[in-house]
Amino acid sequence: MIWEEEHYEMSTLSEEATLPVPEAPASAPKVRYLLHDGELVDYHDARLHVLSTTLKYGVGVFEGFRAYWSEDEKQLYAFRVGDHMRRLVDSMRVVEIDGPQDVDVLTEQLLGLVRANELRGNLHMRAQVFVDSSDGKPEDTGPATVFMAAIPMGNYFGATGLDVQISSWARLSDRSMPPRIKSIANYQNGRLAMLEARRNGYDAALLMTESGHVAEGAGYNVFMVRKGRLCTPPTTDSILEGITRDSVLHLARTELGLDVDIRPIDRTELYSADEVFVCGSAAEVNHVTSVDRTPIGSGGVGELTARLQRLYLDAVVGRAAADQGWAQPVYPA
Ligand SMILES: Cc1ncc(COP(=O)(O)O)c(C=O)c1O
């Protein structure tokens, strides 16, 4: 019997083999605390059970957001945290996780974590909602457990621009796994695209919808400038409803007076675009130098992309679109 063979091998192993002693982590954590259900915990003590629904079936939602240090003002600004927390609550609703719903409480918990770690520099933050049912079933909706992290982080991509491949993997669709929300399971799709792109010598991947329109990348939305028009795919074309995308749209319209086209984009429109850029909380606003080895524009950062990049980096510390209240001071003035 197979079971007996396995059992025999296991007991032989436990009697004869010396178990390896775990080594100390290679790199020390960059912060002392994480947050678990609103309580500060040591970085190493934030744990989830191995038989939880989240680990067995990939049920969970999260947010990724940024805070930026202003050296002039000696202040840290967290960017659109309330909007991210609202999306987290939306994500929970779509995948049916009975987690906390109060956006203000979630926001204050995260900012409290940053203060507890005394972080004064650019950073990346995460809020993750998992289902921690012991020996969980896929349809369990709770108990929900919330982890938050705030970790120092500089640029995600370098400033040299991205060589992008159109992936052979299709972007998942709202008929199967809704890309509109940040469900952890969605990231298998982007991961496959990134692995393929890296294998083929590219920096990043863009995925198309099942019906052949440009959707988005593994962790970023996409814009192009073509025939003098700024264009981006609609939220019904298999994309995350990106908060950076929304910020860029607002900045383009209000600060630059542009009329933006939100419409389906064909693959070959990218090949003949004057400018292409991707955007996301981690990716910020980053220019694309080529798509499938077809150079975009001059190969450098395009004029409109550069203006939007500057405006975005001003907005994150409250120097642009200040009336929107996007940049939230973390420390008392
Ligand atoms: C798949 C995907 N698309 C787009 C984005 C950009 O979204 P946001 O600007 O809200 O960070 C992200 C990043 O979170 C993402 O993971």
The ligand as an SDF file (V2000), in Angstrom:
LIG
                    3D

 16 16  0  0  0  0  0  0  0  0999 V2000
   -3.0840   44.3570  -11.5400 C   0  0  0  0  0  0  0  0  0  0  0  0
   -2.8700   45.7730  -11.1720 C   0  0  0  0  0  0  0  0  0  0  0  0
   -3.2720   46.7370  -12.0060 N   0  0  0  0  0  0  0  0  0  0  0  0
   -3.1120   48.0380  -11.7030 C   0  0  0  0  0  0  0  0  0  0  0  0
   -2.5090   48.4310  -10.5210 C   0  0  0  0  0  0  0  0  0  0  0  0
   -2.3980   49.8850  -10.1810 C   0  0  0  0  0  0  0  0  0  0  0  0
   -3.3310   50.1730   -9.1610 O   0  0  0  0  0  0  0  0  0  0  0  0
   -3.1070   51.3540   -8.1300 P   0  0  0  0  0  0  0  0  0  0  0  0
   -2.7900   52.5500   -8.9320 O   0  0  0  0  0  0  0  0  0  0  0  0
   -4.4040   51.4680   -7.4260 O   0  0  0  0  0  0  0  0  0  0  0  0
   -1.9910   50.9600   -7.2580 O   0  0  0  0  0  0  0  0  0  0  0  0
   -2.0570   47.4550   -9.6390 C   0  0  0  0  0  0  0  0  0  0  0  0
   -1.3720   47.8420   -8.3960 C   0  0  0  0  0  0  0  0  0  0  0  0
   -1.8780   47.7470   -7.3490 O   0  0  0  0  0  0  0  0  0  0  0  0
   -2.2690   46.1040   -9.9400 C   0  0  0  0  0  0  0  0  0  0  0  0
   -1.8760   45.1410   -9.1010 O   0  0  0  0  0  0  0  0  0  0  0  0
  1  2  1  0
  2  3  1  0
  2 15  2  0
  3  4  2  0
  4  5  1  0
  5  6  1  0
  5 12  2  0
  6  7  1  0
  7  8  1  0
  8  9  2  0
  8 10  1  0
  8 11  1  0
 12 13  1  0
 12 15  1  0
 13 14  2  0
 15 16  1  0
M  END
$$$$
